[in-house]
Amino acid sequence: MKPAPTSPADLDARRELALWAHELLCAEYGAPFRFFSTKDPLSELISALLSHRTRNQDSHKAYQQLRARFDTWDAVRDAPTEEVQEAISPCTWPEQKAPRLQHVLREVGQRCGGPCNLEFLADMPIPEARAWLEALPGVGPKTSAAVLLFSNLRRPAMPVDSHHHRVAQRLGLIGPKVGEAAAHAQLEALLPPGWDAQLVYDHHEALMFHGQKCCYFHTPACGRCVLLERCPTGQARTNQSAAPALL
């Protein structure tokens, strides 16, 4: 069954709620936030693919070992797969990720008709750039947005990670059955169209930090949440905990 279409009034209410949460969380966690990466877009893509289902410190180590072992991404593409797998061994499932990385690099080279390079994405409309990236094997909306926003392209495309998704769902910005992939389009539609990359990055980071530091997966700290007054999940939890026990 398809979800009921969102009415204009409901969409406006969610937009207002998203901006209200943005202001509070940016103040709470100290925005504007400094971009953590200065990688070129192809390097950001490889880094994102290595990070799938992997702790940050392990994917970072795998990326650093890959860069130390091979001079260029073309060299990674053309190397024996076993060597690539060995280089990225700190990440999860290196035996799967090594051939996938090489497949992606071959696809990029073939589609661009030359050396591996994604700098041309700077000149494409964001929806087209994301569609181009998502046509690559293993690239979904989170990765395409991360490549555009986190790389030195600094394009205003918003990734949604598990923490961001959880906060948005509990706050009521998206429905309870909306998955992470579908959440990208819905949550991005709530942001003002004129926002630059810094504002989009601040929004993503603020909601992510809130999920990491307060709105935990288990036992969220609703009592100290700055969004509590308008969070239906938090209100339900605090009201339940405050209810007198039945005799």
C-alpha positions in Angstrom: 0.0 0.0 0.0 1.4 3.4 -1.0 1.6 6.1 1.7 -1.0 8.9 1.5 0.3 12.0 -0.4 1.5 14.8 1.8 -0.8 17.8 1.8 0.6 21.3 1.3 -0.3 22.2 4.9 1.4 19.2 6.3 4.5 19.9 4.2 4.6 23.5 5.4 4.3 22.3 9.0 7.2 19.8 8.6 9.3 22.5 7.0 8.7 24.8 9.9 9.5 22.0 12.4 12.7 21.2 10.5 13.9 24.8 10.6 13.0 25.0 14.3 15.0 21.9 15.1 17.9 23.1 12.9 18.2 26.4 14.9 18.1 24.7 18.3 20.5 21.9 17.4 23.0 24.1 15.7 23.0 26.3 18.8 23.3 23.2 21.0 26.3 21.7 19.2 28.1 24.7 18.0 27.5 25.3 14.3 28.8 26.2 11.9 30.7 23.0 11.7 34.1 22.7 10.0 34.1 20.3 7.0 35.9 17.2 8.0 37.2 16.3 4.5 39.1 18.0 1.7 39.2 15.0 -0.6 38.5 15.3 -4.3 35.2 13.7 -5.3 36.6 10.4 -6.6 38.6 10.0 -3.4 35.5 10.8 -1.4 33.6 8.2 -3.3 36.2 5.5 -2.6 36.3 6.5 1.1 32.5 6.3 1.3 32.5 2.8 -0.3 35.1 1.6 2.2 33.1 3.0 5.1 30.0 0.9 4.5 29.2 -1.2 7.6 32.6 -0.3 9.0 33.8 1.7 12.0 35.2 5.1 11.1 38.7 4.3 12.4 38.9 1.1 10.5 37.7 2.6 7.2 40.1 5.5 7.6 43.0 3.1 8.1 41.9 1.1 5.1 41.8 4.3 3.0 45.2 5.4 4.2 46.7 2.0 3.4 45.2 2.0 -0.1 46.6 5.5 -0.8 50.0 4.5 0.5 50.2 1.4 -1.6 49.0 2.9 -4.9 50.0 6.2 -6.5 46.7 6.8 -8.4 43.2 5.5 -8.6 44.0 4.2 -12.1 46.7 2.1 -10.4 44.1 0.7 -8.0 41.8 -0.1 -10.9 44.5 -2.0 -12.8 46.1 -3.8 -9.8 45.6 -7.5 -9.0 42.5 -7.7 -6.9 44.3 -9.6 -4.2 46.7 -6.6 -3.7 43.7 -4.2 -3.3 42.1 -6.6 -0.9 45.2 -6.7 1.2 45.5 -3.0 1.3 42.0 -2.5 2.5 42.0 -5.4 5.0 41.1 -3.2 8.1 37.6 -2.6 6.7 34.8 -5.1 6.8 34.4 -7.5 3.9 37.6 -6.5 2.0 37.1 -9.6 -0.2 33.8 -8.0 -1.5 34.9 -4.3 -1.5 38.2 -4.8 -3.4 36.5 -6.1 -6.6 33.7 -3.6 -6.2 36.1 -0.7 -5.9 37.8 -1.8 -9.1 34.5 -2.2 -10.8 33.5 1.3 -9.9 36.8 2.7 -11.1 36.4 0.9 -14.4 32.9 2.2 -14.8 34.0 5.8 -14.0 36.8 5.5 -16.6 34.6 4.1 -19.3 31.8 6.6 -18.7 34.2 9.5 -18.7 36.3 8.2 -21.6 39.7 8.9 -19.8 41.5 8.8 -16.5 39.4 8.3 -13.3 38.1 11.7 -12.4 34.8 13.2 -11.1 35.6 16.9 -11.1 33.0 17.4 -13.9 30.3 16.9 -11.2 30.9 20.4 -10.1 29.1 21.7 -13.3 26.1 19.4 -13.3 22.8 20.2 -11.6 22.7 18.3 -8.3 19.9 15.9 -9.3 21.8 14.9 -12.4 25.1 14.6 -10.5 23.4 12.3 -8.0 21.8 10.2 -10.7 25.1 9.8 -12.4 26.7 8.6 -9.2 23.9 6.3 -8.3 24.2 4.5 -11.6 27.5 3.2 -10.3 27.5 -0.2 -8.6 27.0 0.0 -4.8 26.2 3.7 -4.8 22.9 4.9 -3.2 21.5 8.2 -2.2 23.6 8.5 1.0 26.9 7.9 -0.9 26.0 10.2 -3.8 25.1 13.0 -1.4 28.2 12.5 0.7 30.4 12.7 -2.4 28.9 16.0 -3.5 28.8 17.6 0.0 31.8 16.2 1.8 34.3 16.4 -1.0 36.0 19.6 -2.1 33.1 20.2 -4.5 31.0 21.4 -1.5 27.6 20.9 -3.3 24.5 21.3 -1.2 23.3 17.7 -1.2 22.2 16.2 2.1 23.2 12.7 3.2 21.1 11.0 5.8 22.9 8.5 8.2 21.2 6.3 10.8 21.5 8.9 13.6 20.0 11.7 11.4 17.2 9.3 10.2 16.3 8.3 13.8 16.1 11.9 15.1 14.0 12.9 12.1 11.6 10.0 12.5 11.1 10.5 16.2 10.5 14.2 15.7 7.9 13.5 13.1 9.7 15.0 10.1 9.2 11.7 8.3 6.8 8.8 8.8 7.6 5.8 11.0 7.9 3.5 8.0 10.2 5.6 5.9 13.5 4.0 5.4 16.9 5.7 5.2 17.1 5.6 1.4 13.6 7.1 0.9 14.2 9.6 3.7 16.8 11.5 1.6 14.3 13.0 -0.8 11.7 13.7 1.9 14.1 15.4 4.3 15.8 17.4 1.6 12.4 18.7 0.5 12.0 20.3 3.9 15.1 22.5 3.5 15.0 26.0 2.0 16.1 25.7 -1.7 18.6 28.5 -1.4 20.7 26.9 1.3 24.4 26.6 0.5 26.6 23.7 1.3 27.6 25.0 4.8 24.0 25.2 5.9 23.1 21.8 4.5 26.2 20.4 6.2 25.3 22.0 9.5 21.8 20.6 9.3 23.1 17.0 8.7 25.8 17.3 11.3 23.5 18.8 14.0 20.9 16.0 13.6 23.7 13.4 13.5 25.3 14.7 16.6 22.0 14.8 18.4 21.5 11.1 17.6 24.9 10.3 18.8 24.8 12.4 22.0 21.2 12.4 23.2 18.6 10.7 20.9 20.2 7.2 21.4 18.9 4.1 19.7 18.2 2.6 23.1 17.1 4.7 26.1 17.2 8.2 24.5 17.9 11.0 27.0 14.5 12.7 26.4 14.7 14.6 29.7 17.6 16.8 28.6 16.6 17.0 24.9 16.3 20.5 23.5 13.6 19.3 21.1 11.4 17.7 23.8 8.6 20.2 23.7 7.7 19.4 20.1 8.9 15.8 19.9 6.0 13.3 20.0 8.2 10.4 20.8 9.9 12.3 23.7 6.6 13.5 25.0 5.1 10.0 25.0 8.2 8.6 26.8 8.3 11.3 29.5 4.6 11.1 30.1 4.7 7.3 30.4 7.6 7.5 32.9 5.8 10.2 34.9 2.5 8.3 35.1 1.8 6.9 38.6 2.2 3.1 39.0 -1.1 1.2 39.3 -1.8 -0.4 42.6 
